[in-house]
């Protein structure tokens, strides 16, 4: 069974930092491209950052470029998102999942990030 467990969220002031973790199991983690997504209240889920299998190629949404860093440790089946210079607009529930997924995709509970203003 595919399991994705996000952690590391919290409440921070603008300009603060958080490091999110995604623990994955139930699939060949090292063989798939991964991504972080987020969903703010009343908005659709959006793609935040992607990372290829070996971590050599990464991409970021324009809104987070230069502030967030995605990484992965395939030996630990874990992906990370280092978030610096946080803004109120970063407030959302953050999820990890495959970069490409279909209608039967499994989603974890996500981790709440709240940036106060």
C-alpha positions in Angstrom: 0.0 0.0 0.0 1.3 3.4 -0.9 1.8 5.6 2.1 2.9 9.2 2.2 3.4 10.9 5.5 4.1 14.6 5.6 5.5 16.3 8.7 7.3 19.5 9.7 4.6 22.1 9.3 3.8 24.7 11.9 3.2 28.4 12.5 5.8 30.9 11.6 6.2 34.6 11.2 6.8 36.1 7.7 10.4 35.7 6.9 10.7 32.5 8.9 11.7 29.0 7.8 10.4 25.5 8.0 11.6 22.2 6.8 9.0 19.7 5.7 9.6 15.9 5.4 7.8 13.3 3.4 8.2 9.7 4.4 7.2 7.3 1.6 6.6 3.6 1.5 4.7 1.0 -0.6 6.3 1.8 -3.9 9.7 2.1 -5.6 10.5 5.6 -4.3 13.9 5.8 -5.9 12.4 5.0 -9.3 9.9 7.8 -9.5 9.9 11.6 -9.8 8.4 13.2 -6.8 6.8 16.6 -6.0 5.5 18.8 -3.3 2.0 20.3 -3.7 0.0 22.7 -1.6 -3.5 23.7 -1.2 -4.6 27.0 0.4 -8.2 27.5 1.7 -10.6 27.9 -1.1 -8.0 27.3 -3.8 -7.1 24.3 -6.0 -4.1 22.2 -5.2 -1.0 23.6 -6.9 2.4 22.2 -7.8 5.2 23.7 -5.7 8.3 21.8 -6.7 9.4 18.7 -8.4 12.5 16.5 -8.2 13.7 13.8 -10.5 14.6 10.3 -9.4 18.2 11.0 -8.5 17.6 14.5 -7.3 19.8 16.0 -10.0 17.0 18.0 -11.7 14.5 20.2 -9.8 11.9 22.7 -10.8 10.0 25.2 -8.8 6.8 27.3 -9.1 7.7 30.9 -9.8 6.1 31.9 -6.5 8.6 29.9 -4.5 11.7 30.0 -6.7 14.8 31.2 -4.8 13.1 30.6 -1.4 12.3 26.9 -1.4 14.6 23.9 -1.9 13.4 20.4 -2.7 15.6 17.4 -2.0 15.4 13.7 -1.4 17.3 10.9 0.3 16.5 7.7 -1.6 18.2 5.5 0.9 15.7 6.8 3.5 12.7 7.0 1.2 12.3 10.5 2.3 11.8 13.8 0.5 12.3 17.3 2.0 11.2 20.8 1.3 13.3 23.6 2.9 11.2 26.7 3.0 12.9 30.0 3.7 11.7 33.6 3.7 8.2 32.5 4.1 5.3 34.7 3.1 1.7 34.8 4.2 0.7 33.5 0.7 2.6 30.3 1.5 0.0 29.4 4.0 -1.5 26.1 2.9 -1.6 22.4 3.5 1.5 20.8 1.9 1.4 17.4 0.4 3.9 15.1 -1.2 3.2 12.8 -4.1 4.5 11.5 -7.4 5.2 14.2 -9.9 2.8 12.4 -12.3 -0.3 10.8 -10.9 -3.7 9.6 -12.0 -7.2 9.5 -10.6 -6.4 6.7 -8.2 -3.5 8.5 -6.6 -3.1 8.2 -2.8 -2.8 11.4 -0.8 -1.6 11.7 2.8 -3.0 14.0 5.4 -0.6 16.8 4.5 1.1 19.1 6.9 -0.2 22.6 7.7 2.0 25.6 7.2 0.7 28.9 8.5 2.6 32.1 8.0 1.1 34.8 10.1 0.8 38.4 8.9 
